């Protein structure tokens, strides 16, 4: 097949054109869906040519698909990475990457304000296989460096973090990794490559739940890891064994979603900034966790390394769990649901949606307050979203 044509350097231009061949099957504009589980060979000689590296082609669906490859090239171009690898979900990207890079006796440093399932996998699953884990406060770089041991292989964090939007200084994290010859991984789902490109700051691997902003329409599950060709190759080898692969139709939907990524994120950034400013002034709101606000503890770091502050606004109302529920239930535009990053606004209480089985005391131990609300801002009109929030806060 013809190699992908060079595109412009603008982010939106890359989102639309990067990774795609100029000429497509049947002269289509859109990338075709290659809906097949396996691939035929013309003869035995072609099999030998494939396995001995004289030709590049697909062999079996678990090892790759042409539609998937286009999405991967596009994502690598957006992140400024050498390569990218798609998975069936964001958690599949995280778990396969960690399995590929860790072994018995290895040690991982992870920050505390990170996605719950990531921390569960590290502390509950990997520990059963002899991997040791140290948790440090997000933003405490002295503690992070002190936690590094001779057996440390990875430093893992998010930026922005979920749900409190903490911002890590990526240059500091990368520097700690280089000093100790430890690989660094950032889950950049909240930021997207439109707002932040961690590889530019020295981070080794970047992970996204492509289910969120990258797909953008709440209609697919996928995950991706981006980085150097060498690191991605090792992860790809394990994926071929574990089988956590994306299906061709999900890859097609992801390509379609990526074409409008820059436009959607620009609108979500603007909407979220207006909502955060409104909430910061509201008498029934105690605290707003949004990196675009000057009151945010890492606002200056965010200004330095982000082009936009994201579309998630977390805030604490003046009241208890029931008061927060009244606000959520009174909202008429956002739907109550987990996830984030789609064109539709979503709202939820982490204490109920993700930590329902825990007591208030247990939730507080891991930093989840009962009065916390997470608002994933969509692309609706900001004035409508703010008016809706204003009437809902009246129910608190």
Protein Blocks (a to p, Z undefined) as FASTA:
>chain_A
ZZdddddfbfklmmmmgopafbdghhiabdcddddfbdcdfblklmmmmmnopaccdfbf
klocfklmmmmmmmmmmnopabdcddfbfklmmmmmmmmmgcehiacdddfbbcfklmmm
mmmmmmmnopacddddehiaklmmmmpcfklmbdcddddddfklpacdfklmmmmmmmno
pacdddfklnopmlocfklnopabdcddfklmmnonopaccddddddfklmmmmmmmmmm
nopacdfklmmmmmmmmmmmmmmmmmmmmmmmmmmmmmmmpmkbfbdcdfkbmklmklmm
mmmmpcbebjadcdddeddfklmmmmmmmpmkbccdedehiabdcdddfklmmmmmpcfk
lmmmnopafkbccddddfbdfklmmmmmmmmmmmZZ
